Amino acid sequence: MDRVSELKNKLSRVLPAFEIAEKELLAKHTSFRIGGPAELMVFPRTREELAAVLRAAAELEVKPRILGAGTNVLAPDEGVRGLVIVTRETFMGLELVTPTRVAAMAGMTLAQTANFAARNRLSGLEFAHGIPGTVGGGVYMNAGAYGGELRDVAVRTEFMHLDGTTEIFEGERQGFAYRTSAFQTQKGVIVRTEFELRPGDEAAIRARMKELAEKRRASQPLELPSAGSTFKRPQQGYAAALIEQTGLKGLSVGGAAVSEKHAGFIVNKGCASAADVLALVKLVQERVFDATGIRLEPEVRLWGAEE
Ligand SMILES: Cc1cc2nc3c(=O)[nH]c(=O)nc-3n(C[C@H](O)[C@H](O)[C@H](O)COP(=O)(O)OP(=O)(O)OC[C@H]3O[C@@H](n4cnc5c(N)ncnc54)[C@H](O)[C@@H]3O)c2cc1C
């Protein structure tokens, strides 16, 4: 029996009521709507379930991949071997731990978390309301928008290692920098993050969220599947501006195209494969480099097929 089948049997024994999907299409779990089957996919609801899954995978030497809302991942057409742990919609919970501190489990969306903060008249997460990912994915990426980043408010993160033990990362130890965090160099799962916020006026908080949502709708191709900004902001200038100046708006490979509305986005026109997107990423990098001497680096996480 191969290791993945052994893992499935083991999980069915250890967690009898646990949902395990086999050959689930990653396209159903990514905002690009791209990606072949994951050999095994699981949806833990609690720390205990997550720890049991991680321990079983470690014993059988199956590498787990973590997926939040899949809004920053390009999954391969051939799918992925091994285990994918999905947090969105199952690994849930929000709590007011002090009058100004909100704690969110990793599977909560940033929108749910920002709304909870607003209901509790707490300001500081308005910028994150329109970022379409989970708290875990957001902390992993240090997601940011409109002058805010999660590093401004994330003060304490609980992280689970592959052996099921947890560790607290506080303040600077979370290692935030532009679109990265200490968790990108760790193997394991972000479990929960606490956000330190400021007392505010609920109407003003909601008005700011609405204003930012309108800005987003006006400038981003939200009607088409994508993973947001494809490239990181280079030191010199903005990726979208460089791509537009190079005349690449509308450039396409197969079903993937540089958005006409926002040159920083590669969109799926309906039938794009991961191979199309990867070829377009490469083409944009080459053309921008030839025109400007600047090398664009992908912000989107490019998953490979192998363990
Ligand atoms: C329309 C659109 C607009 C966007 N706008 C913005 C924006 O304004 N600003 C911005 O920063 N981003 C933006 N993004 C990108 C994306 O929403 C963010 O990067 C978001 O934080 C990703 O969260 P996620 O839950 O979808 O993560 P996923 O895409 O599921 O995962 C991203 C990475 O995080 C890892 N990961 C996820 N959860 C965990 C966890 N619990 N523990 C450990 N690792 C984990 C994954 O393995 C993967 O490597 C946009 C995307 C779209 C589609």
The ligand as an SDF file (V2000), in Angstrom:
LIG
                    3D

 53 58  0  0  0  0  0  0  0  0999 V2000
   -9.1820   39.5950   -6.3290 C   0  0  0  0  0  0  0  0  0  0  0  0
   -8.0000   39.4760   -5.3920 C   0  0  0  0  0  0  0  0  0  0  0  0
   -7.5390   40.5960   -4.7330 C   0  0  0  0  0  0  0  0  0  0  0  0
   -6.4540   40.5040   -3.8610 C   0  0  0  0  0  0  0  0  0  0  0  0
   -6.0310   41.6270   -3.2180 N   0  0  0  0  0  0  0  0  0  0  0  0
   -4.9780   41.5430   -2.3600 C   0  0  0  0  0  0  0  0  0  0  0  0
   -4.5270   42.7010   -1.6600 C   0  0  0  0  0  0  0  0  0  0  0  0
   -5.0760   43.7870   -1.7780 O   0  0  0  0  0  0  0  0  0  0  0  0
   -3.4590   42.5540   -0.8320 N   0  0  0  0  0  0  0  0  0  0  0  0
   -2.8140   41.3680   -0.6510 C   0  0  0  0  0  0  0  0  0  0  0  0
   -1.8590   41.2980    0.1240 O   0  0  0  0  0  0  0  0  0  0  0  0
   -3.2400   40.2520   -1.3030 N   0  0  0  0  0  0  0  0  0  0  0  0
   -4.2980   40.3130   -2.1520 C   0  0  0  0  0  0  0  0  0  0  0  0
   -4.7120   39.1860   -2.8060 N   0  0  0  0  0  0  0  0  0  0  0  0
   -3.9850   37.9180   -2.6230 C   0  0  0  0  0  0  0  0  0  0  0  0
   -4.5320   37.0390   -1.4820 C   0  0  0  0  0  0  0  0  0  0  0  0
   -5.9000   37.3250   -1.2150 O   0  0  0  0  0  0  0  0  0  0  0  0
   -3.7280   37.2300   -0.1990 C   0  0  0  0  0  0  0  0  0  0  0  0
   -2.3710   36.8590   -0.3960 O   0  0  0  0  0  0  0  0  0  0  0  0
   -4.3030   36.4020    0.9500 C   0  0  0  0  0  0  0  0  0  0  0  0
   -3.6710   36.7770    2.1380 O   0  0  0  0  0  0  0  0  0  0  0  0
   -4.1330   34.8980    0.7540 C   0  0  0  0  0  0  0  0  0  0  0  0
   -4.9240   34.2380    1.7330 O   0  0  0  0  0  0  0  0  0  0  0  0
   -5.5170   32.7710    1.4460 P   0  0  0  0  0  0  0  0  0  0  0  0
   -6.2300   32.3120    2.6510 O   0  0  0  0  0  0  0  0  0  0  0  0
   -6.3070   32.7630    0.2000 O   0  0  0  0  0  0  0  0  0  0  0  0
   -4.1690   31.9820    1.2580 O   0  0  0  0  0  0  0  0  0  0  0  0
   -3.8810   30.8030    0.2270 P   0  0  0  0  0  0  0  0  0  0  0  0
   -3.8930   31.3620   -1.1590 O   0  0  0  0  0  0  0  0  0  0  0  0
   -4.7580   29.6530    0.5070 O   0  0  0  0  0  0  0  0  0  0  0  0
   -2.3890   30.4620    0.6310 O   0  0  0  0  0  0  0  0  0  0  0  0
   -1.3230   31.3860    0.4060 C   0  0  0  0  0  0  0  0  0  0  0  0
   -0.0660   30.8240    1.0670 C   0  0  0  0  0  0  0  0  0  0  0  0
   -0.2700   30.7960    2.4680 O   0  0  0  0  0  0  0  0  0  0  0  0
   -0.1000   29.4770    2.9760 C   0  0  0  0  0  0  0  0  0  0  0  0
   -1.0700   29.3060    4.0480 N   0  0  0  0  0  0  0  0  0  0  0  0
   -2.4120   29.5530    3.9970 C   0  0  0  0  0  0  0  0  0  0  0  0
   -2.9840   29.3290    5.2010 N   0  0  0  0  0  0  0  0  0  0  0  0
   -1.9830   28.9090    6.0290 C   0  0  0  0  0  0  0  0  0  0  0  0
   -1.9350   28.5100    7.4030 C   0  0  0  0  0  0  0  0  0  0  0  0
   -3.0170   28.4860    8.1710 N   0  0  0  0  0  0  0  0  0  0  0  0
   -0.7380   28.1510    7.9090 N   0  0  0  0  0  0  0  0  0  0  0  0
    0.3970   28.1740    7.1480 C   0  0  0  0  0  0  0  0  0  0  0  0
    0.3970   28.5320    5.8480 N   0  0  0  0  0  0  0  0  0  0  0  0
   -0.7670   28.9120    5.2930 C   0  0  0  0  0  0  0  0  0  0  0  0
   -0.3380   28.5580    1.7980 C   0  0  0  0  0  0  0  0  0  0  0  0
    0.3210   27.3190    1.9470 O   0  0  0  0  0  0  0  0  0  0  0  0
    0.2110   29.3770    0.6440 C   0  0  0  0  0  0  0  0  0  0  0  0
    1.5970   29.2190    0.5260 O   0  0  0  0  0  0  0  0  0  0  0  0
   -5.8160   39.2500   -3.6670 C   0  0  0  0  0  0  0  0  0  0  0  0
   -6.3070   38.1160   -4.3220 C   0  0  0  0  0  0  0  0  0  0  0  0
   -7.4000   38.2170   -5.1710 C   0  0  0  0  0  0  0  0  0  0  0  0
   -7.9250   36.9810   -5.8470 C   0  0  0  0  0  0  0  0  0  0  0  0
  1  2  1  0
  2  3  1  0
  2 52  2  0
  3  4  2  0
  4  5  1  0
  4 50  1  0
  5  6  2  0
  6  7  1  0
  6 13  1  0
  7  8  2  0
  7  9  1  0
  9 10  1  0
 10 11  2  0
 10 12  1  0
 12 13  2  0
 13 14  1  0
 14 15  1  0
 14 50  1  0
 15 16  1  0
 16 17  1  0
 16 18  1  0
 18 19  1  0
 18 20  1  0
 20 21  1  0
 20 22  1  0
 22 23  1  0
 23 24  1  0
 24 25  2  0
 24 26  1  0
 24 27  1  0
 27 28  1  0
 28 29  2  0
 28 30  1  0
 28 31  1  0
 31 32  1  0
 32 33  1  0
 33 34  1  0
 33 48  1  0
 34 35  1  0
 35 36  1  0
 35 46  1  0
 36 37  1  0
 36 45  1  0
 37 38  2  0
 38 39  1  0
 39 40  1  0
 39 45  2  0
 40 41  1  0
 40 42  2  0
 42 43  1  0
 43 44  2  0
 44 45  1  0
 46 47  1  0
 46 48  1  0
 48 49  1  0
 50 51  2  0
 51 52  1  0
 52 53  1  0
M  END
$$$$
